Amino acid sequence: MDKYKCDLCGYVYDPEAGDPDNGVAPGTAFEDLPEDWACPMCMVGKDMFSKVEE
């Protein structure tokens, strides 16, 4: 699964870790995050994230 980085603050969403503080279980792909999910650091929406090229 791909990681995605917030274009505004640099937070990286890692699907292996999920976002348990905000109800997202480990193993949840970025594409499967709820539409209203927001960056836990700066609160921007999913549209402000870019795929991390490794």
PDB file with SEQRES, HELIX, SHEET and CRYST1 records, atoms N, CA, C and O in Angstrom:
SEQRES   1 A   54  MET ASP LYS TYR LYS CYS ASP LEU CYS GLY TYR VAL TYR          
SEQRES   2 A   54  ASP PRO GLU ALA GLY ASP PRO ASP ASN GLY VAL ALA PRO          
SEQRES   3 A   54  GLY THR ALA PHE GLU ASP LEU PRO GLU ASP TRP ALA CYS          
SEQRES   4 A   54  PRO MET CYS MET VAL GLY LYS ASP MET PHE SER LYS VAL          
SEQRES   5 A   54  GLU GLU                                                      
HELIX    1 AA1 PRO A   20  ASN A   22  5                                   3    
HELIX    2 AA2 PHE A   30  ASP A   32  5                                   3    
HELIX    3 AA3 LYS A   46  MET A   48  5                                   3    
SHEET    1 AA1 3 VAL A  12  TYR A  13  0                                        
SHEET    2 AA1 3 TYR A   4  CYS A   6 -1                                        
SHEET    3 AA1 3 PHE A  49  LYS A  51 -1                                        
CRYST1    1.000    1.000    1.000  90.00  90.00  90.00 P 1           1          
ATOM      1  N   MET A   1       0.841  -1.184   0.000  1.00  0.00           N  
ATOM      2  CA  MET A   1       0.000   0.000   0.000  1.00  0.00           C  
ATOM      3  C   MET A   1       0.886   1.247   0.000  1.00  0.00           C  
ATOM      4  O   MET A   1       1.964   1.268   0.594  1.00  0.00           O  
ATOM      5  N   ASP A   2       0.407   2.265  -0.672  1.00  0.00           N  
ATOM      6  CA  ASP A   2       1.187   3.485  -0.835  1.00  0.00           C  
ATOM      7  C   ASP A   2       1.019   4.438   0.343  1.00  0.00           C  
ATOM      8  O   ASP A   2      -0.037   4.504   0.971  1.00  0.00           O  
ATOM      9  N   LYS A   3       2.088   5.170   0.622  1.00  0.00           N  
ATOM     10  CA  LYS A   3       2.052   6.235   1.619  1.00  0.00           C  
ATOM     11  C   LYS A   3       1.694   7.535   0.914  1.00  0.00           C  
ATOM     12  O   LYS A   3       1.992   7.716  -0.267  1.00  0.00           O  
ATOM     13  N   TYR A   4       1.056   8.433   1.643  1.00  0.00           N  
ATOM     14  CA  TYR A   4       0.682   9.740   1.098  1.00  0.00           C  
ATOM     15  C   TYR A   4       1.149  10.823   2.049  1.00  0.00           C  
ATOM     16  O   TYR A   4       1.064  10.671   3.268  1.00  0.00           O  
ATOM     17  N   LYS A   5       1.648  11.929   1.481  1.00  0.00           N  
ATOM     18  CA  LYS A   5       2.206  13.027   2.266  1.00  0.00           C  
ATOM     19  C   LYS A   5       1.345  14.276   2.113  1.00  0.00           C  
ATOM     20  O   LYS A   5       0.930  14.630   1.009  1.00  0.00           O  
ATOM     21  N   CYS A   6       1.085  14.936   3.238  1.00  0.00           N  
ATOM     22  CA  CYS A   6       0.329  16.184   3.236  1.00  0.00           C  
ATOM     23  C   CYS A   6       1.179  17.273   2.570  1.00  0.00           C  
ATOM     24  O   CYS A   6       2.317  17.513   2.971  1.00  0.00           O  
ATOM     25  N   ASP A   7       0.620  17.918   1.562  1.00  0.00           N  
ATOM     26  CA  ASP A   7       1.349  18.960   0.842  1.00  0.00           C  
ATOM     27  C   ASP A   7       1.563  20.205   1.702  1.00  0.00           C  
ATOM     28  O   ASP A   7       2.463  21.000   1.431  1.00  0.00           O  
ATOM     29  N   LEU A   8       0.746  20.374   2.726  1.00  0.00           N  
ATOM     30  CA  LEU A   8       0.830  21.581   3.548  1.00  0.00           C  
ATOM     31  C   LEU A   8       1.827  21.441   4.696  1.00  0.00           C  
ATOM     32  O   LEU A   8       2.684  22.305   4.879  1.00  0.00           O  
ATOM     33  N   CYS A   9       1.723  20.359   5.470  1.00  0.00           N  
ATOM     34  CA  CYS A   9       2.554  20.264   6.679  1.00  0.00           C  
ATOM     35  C   CYS A   9       3.599  19.152   6.639  1.00  0.00           C  
ATOM     36  O   CYS A   9       4.499  19.124   7.478  1.00  0.00           O  
ATOM     37  N   GLY A  10       3.491  18.233   5.671  1.00  0.00           N  
ATOM     38  CA  GLY A  10       4.481  17.176   5.563  1.00  0.00           C  
ATOM     39  C   GLY A  10       4.141  15.879   6.297  1.00  0.00           C  
ATOM     40  O   GLY A  10       4.916  14.924   6.244  1.00  0.00           O  
ATOM     41  N   TYR A  11       2.991  15.832   6.984  1.00  0.00           N  
ATOM     42  CA  TYR A  11       2.563  14.595   7.649  1.00  0.00           C  
ATOM     43  C   TYR A  11       2.460  13.476   6.607  1.00  0.00           C  
ATOM     44  O   TYR A  11       1.935  13.691   5.514  1.00  0.00           O  
ATOM     45  N   VAL A  12       2.955  12.296   6.942  1.00  0.00           N  
ATOM     46  CA  VAL A  12       2.881  11.153   6.034  1.00  0.00           C  
ATOM     47  C   VAL A  12       1.878  10.141   6.597  1.00  0.00           C  
ATOM     48  O   VAL A  12       2.028   9.652   7.717  1.00  0.00           O  
ATOM     49  N   TYR A  13       0.854   9.842   5.794  1.00  0.00           N  
ATOM     50  CA  TYR A  13      -0.099   8.793   6.168  1.00  0.00           C  
ATOM     51  C   TYR A  13       0.486   7.463   5.727  1.00  0.00           C  
ATOM     52  O   TYR A  13       0.700   7.228   4.537  1.00  0.00           O  
ATOM     53  N   ASP A  14       0.740   6.598   6.696  1.00  0.00           N  
ATOM     54  CA  ASP A  14       1.272   5.262   6.445  1.00  0.00           C  
ATOM     55  C   ASP A  14       0.148   4.262   6.676  1.00  0.00           C  
ATOM     56  O   ASP A  14      -0.300   4.097   7.811  1.00  0.00           O  
ATOM     57  N   PRO A  15      -0.319   3.589   5.623  1.00  0.00           N  
ATOM     58  CA  PRO A  15      -1.442   2.665   5.798  1.00  0.00           C  
ATOM     59  C   PRO A  15      -1.150   1.513   6.747  1.00  0.00           C  
ATOM     60  O   PRO A  15      -2.074   0.963   7.346  1.00  0.00           O  
ATOM     61  N   GLU A  16       0.116   1.137   6.896  1.00  0.00           N  
ATOM     62  CA  GLU A  16       0.445   0.057   7.828  1.00  0.00           C  
ATOM     63  C   GLU A  16       0.165   0.484   9.270  1.00  0.00           C  
ATOM     64  O   GLU A  16      -0.176  -0.351  10.109  1.00  0.00           O  
ATOM     65  N   ALA A  17       0.307   1.766   9.558  1.00  0.00           N  
ATOM     66  CA  ALA A  17       0.048   2.281  10.909  1.00  0.00           C  
ATOM     67  C   ALA A  17      -1.384   2.763  11.065  1.00  0.00           C  
ATOM     68  O   ALA A  17      -1.931   2.727  12.167  1.00  0.00           O  
ATOM     69  N   GLY A  18      -2.002   3.215   9.978  1.00  0.00           N  
ATOM     70  CA  GLY A  18      -3.341   3.792  10.058  1.00  0.00           C  
ATOM     71  C   GLY A  18      -3.304   5.120  10.801  1.00  0.00           C  
ATOM     72  O   GLY A  18      -2.274   5.794  10.845  1.00  0.00           O  
ATOM     73  N   ASP A  19      -4.428   5.483  11.377  1.00  0.00           N  
ATOM     74  CA  ASP A  19      -4.547   6.704  12.184  1.00  0.00           C  
ATOM     75  C   ASP A  19      -5.478   6.382  13.342  1.00  0.00           C  
ATOM     76  O   ASP A  19      -6.590   6.905  13.418  1.00  0.00           O  
ATOM     77  N   PRO A  20      -5.009   5.498  14.266  1.00  0.00           N  
ATOM     78  CA  PRO A  20      -5.895   5.010  15.331  1.00  0.00           C  
ATOM     79  C   PRO A  20      -6.465   6.114  16.221  1.00  0.00           C  
ATOM     80  O   PRO A  20      -7.558   5.958  16.765  1.00  0.00           O  
ATOM     81  N   ASP A  21      -5.749   7.222  16.377  1.00  0.00           N  
ATOM     82  CA  ASP A  21      -6.274   8.319  17.197  1.00  0.00           C  
ATOM     83  C   ASP A  21      -7.536   8.923  16.592  1.00  0.00           C  
ATOM     84  O   ASP A  21      -8.313   9.576  17.288  1.00  0.00           O  
ATOM     85  N   ASN A  22      -7.736   8.703  15.296  1.00  0.00           N  
ATOM     86  CA  ASN A  22      -8.906   9.242  14.603  1.00  0.00           C  
ATOM     87  C   ASN A  22      -9.793   8.146  14.027  1.00  0.00           C  
ATOM     88  O   ASN A  22     -10.551   8.376  13.084  1.00  0.00           O  
ATOM     89  N   GLY A  23      -9.689   6.942  14.608  1.00  0.00           N  
ATOM     90  CA  GLY A  23     -10.599   5.860  14.250  1.00  0.00           C  
ATOM     91  C   GLY A  23     -10.260   5.116  12.978  1.00  0.00           C  
ATOM     92  O   GLY A  23     -11.113   4.413  12.436  1.00  0.00           O  
ATOM     93  N   VAL A  24      -9.012   5.252  12.474  1.00  0.00           N  
ATOM     94  CA  VAL A  24      -8.623   4.542  11.258  1.00  0.00           C  
ATOM     95  C   VAL A  24      -7.698   3.392  11.652  1.00  0.00           C  
ATOM     96  O   VAL A  24      -6.605   3.606  12.176  1.00  0.00           O  
ATOM     97  N   ALA A  25      -8.151   2.186  11.394  1.00  0.00           N  
ATOM     98  CA  ALA A  25      -7.408   0.990  11.791  1.00  0.00           C  
ATOM     99  C   ALA A  25      -6.151   0.798  10.946  1.00  0.00           C  
ATOM    100  O   ALA A  25      -6.129   1.166   9.772  1.00  0.00           O  
ATOM    101  N   PRO A  26      -5.105   0.223  11.540  1.00  0.00           N  
ATOM    102  CA  PRO A  26      -3.926  -0.149  10.744  1.00  0.00           C  
ATOM    103  C   PRO A  26      -4.341  -1.054   9.590  1.00  0.00           C  
ATOM    104  O   PRO A  26      -5.227  -1.896   9.735  1.00  0.00           O  
ATOM    105  N   GLY A  27      -3.691  -0.871   8.447  1.00  0.00           N  
ATOM    106  CA  GLY A  27      -4.028  -1.653   7.266  1.00  0.00           C  
ATOM    107  C   GLY A  27      -5.041  -0.981   6.361  1.00  0.00           C  
ATOM    108  O   GLY A  27      -5.449  -1.564   5.356  1.00  0.00           O  
ATOM    109  N   THR A  28      -5.460   0.246   6.696  1.00  0.00           N  
ATOM    110  CA  THR A  28      -6.431   0.973   5.881  1.00  0.00           C  
ATOM    111  C   THR A  28      -5.707   1.764   4.798  1.00  0.00           C  
ATOM    112  O   THR A  28      -4.912   2.653   5.100  1.00  0.00           O  
ATOM    113  N   ALA A  29      -5.982   1.442   3.539  1.00  0.00           N  
ATOM    114  CA  ALA A  29      -5.372   2.155   2.411  1.00  0.00           C  
ATOM    115  C   ALA A  29      -5.868   3.600   2.384  1.00  0.00           C  
ATOM    116  O   ALA A  29      -6.984   3.895   2.812  1.00  0.00           O  
ATOM    117  N   PHE A  30      -5.021   4.492   1.875  1.00  0.00           N  
ATOM    118  CA  PHE A  30      -5.404   5.905   1.771  1.00  0.00           C  
ATOM    119  C   PHE A  30      -6.719   6.056   1.006  1.00  0.00           C  
ATOM    120  O   PHE A  30      -7.581   6.851   1.381  1.00  0.00           O  
ATOM    121  N   GLU A  31      -6.857   5.284  -0.068  1.00  0.00           N  
ATOM    122  CA  GLU A  31      -8.066   5.355  -0.897  1.00  0.00           C  
ATOM    123  C   GLU A  31      -9.316   4.956  -0.125  1.00  0.00           C  
ATOM    124  O   GLU A  31     -10.424   5.346  -0.495  1.00  0.00           O  
ATOM    125  N   ASP A  32      -9.147   4.178   0.950  1.00  0.00           N  
ATOM    126  CA  ASP A  32     -10.287   3.700   1.734  1.00  0.00           C  
ATOM    127  C   ASP A  32     -10.596   4.573   2.945  1.00  0.00           C  
ATOM    128  O   ASP A  32     -11.518   4.277   3.705  1.00  0.00           O  
ATOM    129  N   LEU A  33      -9.829   5.647   3.128  1.00  0.00           N  
ATOM    130  CA  LEU A  33     -10.131   6.568   4.231  1.00  0.00           C  
ATOM    131  C   LEU A  33     -11.472   7.241   3.974  1.00  0.00           C  
ATOM    132  O   LEU A  33     -11.827   7.480   2.820  1.00  0.00           O  
ATOM    133  N   PRO A  34     -12.223   7.551   5.025  1.00  0.00           N  
ATOM    134  CA  PRO A  34     -13.492   8.256   4.830  1.00  0.00           C  
ATOM    135  C   PRO A  34     -13.263   9.595   4.123  1.00  0.00           C  
ATOM    136  O   PRO A  34     -12.217  10.220   4.300  1.00  0.00           O  
ATOM    137  N   GLU A  35     -14.228  10.028   3.332  1.00  0.00           N  
ATOM    138  CA  GLU A  35     -14.096  11.292   2.597  1.00  0.00           C  
ATOM    139  C   GLU A  35     -13.890  12.486   3.523  1.00  0.00           C  
ATOM    140  O   GLU A  35     -13.269  13.474   3.132  1.00  0.00           O  
ATOM    141  N   ASP A  36     -14.413  12.398   4.759  1.00  0.00           N  
ATOM    142  CA  ASP A  36     -14.280  13.521   5.687  1.00  0.00           C  
ATOM    143  C   ASP A  36     -13.033  13.423   6.572  1.00  0.00           C  
ATOM    144  O   ASP A  36     -12.844  14.238   7.475  1.00  0.00           O  
ATOM    145  N   TRP A  37     -12.170  12.409   6.304  1.00  0.00           N  
ATOM    146  CA  TRP A  37     -10.922  12.300   7.058  1.00  0.00           C  
ATOM    147  C   TRP A  37     -10.059  13.515   6.753  1.00  0.00           C  
ATOM    148  O   TRP A  37     -10.028  13.996   5.620  1.00  0.00           O  
ATOM    149  N   ALA A  38      -9.355  14.010   7.774  1.00  0.00           N  
ATOM    150  CA  ALA A  38      -8.479  15.165   7.604  1.00  0.00           C  
ATOM    151  C   ALA A  38      -7.116  14.874   8.199  1.00  0.00           C  
ATOM    152  O   ALA A  38      -6.978  14.027   9.082  1.00  0.00           O  
ATOM    153  N   CYS A  39      -6.117  15.578   7.713  1.00  0.00           N  
ATOM    154  CA  CYS A  39      -4.764  15.442   8.239  1.00  0.00           C  
ATOM    155  C   CYS A  39      -4.795  15.683   9.745  1.00  0.00           C  
ATOM    156  O   CYS A  39      -5.305  16.709  10.195  1.00  0.00           O  
ATOM    157  N   PRO A  40      -4.252  14.745  10.533  1.00  0.00           N  
ATOM    158  CA  PRO A  40      -4.297  14.920  11.992  1.00  0.00           C  
ATOM    159  C   PRO A  40      -3.390  16.040  12.499  1.00  0.00           C  
ATOM    160  O   PRO A  40      -3.501  16.446  13.656  1.00  0.00           O  
ATOM    161  N   MET A  41      -2.506  16.538  11.657  1.00  0.00           N  
ATOM    162  CA  MET A  41      -1.599  17.604  12.083  1.00  0.00           C  
ATOM    163  C   MET A  41      -2.139  19.003  11.747  1.00  0.00           C  
ATOM    164  O   MET A  41      -2.071  19.914  12.572  1.00  0.00           O  
ATOM    165  N   CYS A  42      -2.681  19.164  10.518  1.00  0.00           N  
ATOM    166  CA  CYS A  42      -3.093  20.519  10.105  1.00  0.00           C  
ATOM    167  C   CYS A  42      -4.543  20.600   9.637  1.00  0.00           C  
ATOM    168  O   CYS A  42      -5.028  21.677   9.288  1.00  0.00           O  
ATOM    169  N   MET A  43      -5.236  19.454   9.629  1.00  0.00           N  
ATOM    170  CA  MET A  43      -6.678  19.386   9.376  1.00  0.00           C  
ATOM    171  C   MET A  43      -7.121  19.673   7.938  1.00  0.00           C  
ATOM    172  O   MET A  43      -8.295  19.969   7.716  1.00  0.00           O  
ATOM    173  N   VAL A  44      -6.210  19.593   6.951  1.00  0.00           N  
ATOM    174  CA  VAL A  44      -6.646  19.743   5.562  1.00  0.00           C  
ATOM    175  C   VAL A  44      -7.211  18.410   5.071  1.00  0.00           C  
ATOM    176  O   VAL A  44      -6.951  17.364   5.666  1.00  0.00           O  
ATOM    177  N   GLY A  45      -7.973  18.452   3.999  1.00  0.00           N  
ATOM    178  CA  GLY A  45      -8.617  17.257   3.471  1.00  0.00           C  
ATOM    179  C   GLY A  45      -7.696  16.373   2.646  1.00  0.00           C  
ATOM    180  O   GLY A  45      -6.545  16.715   2.378  1.00  0.00           O  
ATOM    181  N   LYS A  46      -8.237  15.225   2.251  1.00  0.00           N  
ATOM    182  CA  LYS A  46      -7.482  14.238   1.481  1.00  0.00           C  
ATOM    183  C   LYS A  46      -6.976  14.792   0.157  1.00  0.00           C  
ATOM    184  O   LYS A  46      -5.973  14.312  -0.370  1.00  0.00           O  
ATOM    185  N   ASP A  47      -7.656  15.793  -0.385  1.00  0.00           N  
ATOM    186  CA  ASP A  47      -7.253  16.357  -1.674  1.00  0.00           C  
ATOM    187  C   ASP A  47      -5.927  17.116  -1.596  1.00  0.00           C  
ATOM    188  O   ASP A  47      -5.362  17.483  -2.626  1.00  0.00           O  
ATOM    189  N   MET A  48      -5.431  17.350  -0.385  1.00  0.00           N  
ATOM    190  CA  MET A  48      -4.165  18.053  -0.185  1.00  0.00           C  
ATOM    191  C   MET A  48      -2.996  17.090   0.045  1.00  0.00           C  
ATOM    192  O   MET A  48      -1.933  17.503   0.508  1.00  0.00           O  
ATOM    193  N   PHE A  49      -3.191  15.815  -0.277  1.00  0.00           N  
ATOM    194  CA  PHE A  49      -2.158  14.802  -0.105  1.00  0.00           C  
ATOM    195  C   PHE A  49      -1.646  14.334  -1.458  1.00  0.00           C  
ATOM    196  O   PHE A  49      -2.400  14.259  -2.428  1.00  0.00           O  
ATOM    197  N   SER A  50      -0.357  14.021  -1.511  1.00  0.00           N  
ATOM    198  CA  SER A  50       0.265  13.493  -2.726  1.00  0.00           C  
ATOM    199  C   SER A  50       0.918  12.147  -2.395  1.00  0.00           C  
ATOM    200  O   SER A  50       1.455  11.946  -1.305  1.00  0.00           O  
ATOM    201  N   LYS A  51       0.857  11.248  -3.357  1.00  0.00           N  
ATOM    202  CA  LYS A  51       1.457   9.927  -3.195  1.00  0.00           C  
ATOM    203  C   LYS A  51       2.976  10.076  -3.028  1.00  0.00           C  
ATOM    204  O   LYS A  51       3.621  10.833  -3.754  1.00  0.00           O  
ATOM    205  N   VAL A  52       3.527   9.342  -2.063  1.00  0.00           N  
ATOM    206  CA  VAL A  52       4.971   9.339  -1.842  1.00  0.00           C  
ATOM    207  C   VAL A  52       5.595   8.354  -2.817  1.00  0.00           C  
ATOM    208  O   VAL A  52       5.264   7.169  -2.818  1.00  0.00           O  
ATOM    209  N   GLU A  53       6.489   8.849  -3.636  1.00  0.00           N  
ATOM    210  CA  GLU A  53       7.203   7.984  -4.596  1.00  0.00           C  
ATOM    211  C   GLU A  53       8.437   7.427  -3.895  1.00  0.00           C  
ATOM    212  O   GLU A  53       9.286   8.183  -3.423  1.00  0.00           O  
ATOM    213  N   GLU A  54       8.529   6.117  -3.832  1.00  0.00           N  
ATOM    214  CA  GLU A  54       9.676   5.507  -3.142  1.00  0.00           C  
ATOM    215  C   GLU A  54      10.637   4.898  -4.122  1.00  0.00           C  
ATOM    216  O   GLU A  54      11.659   4.341  -3.720  1.00  0.00           O  
TER     217      GLU A  54                                                      
END                                                                             
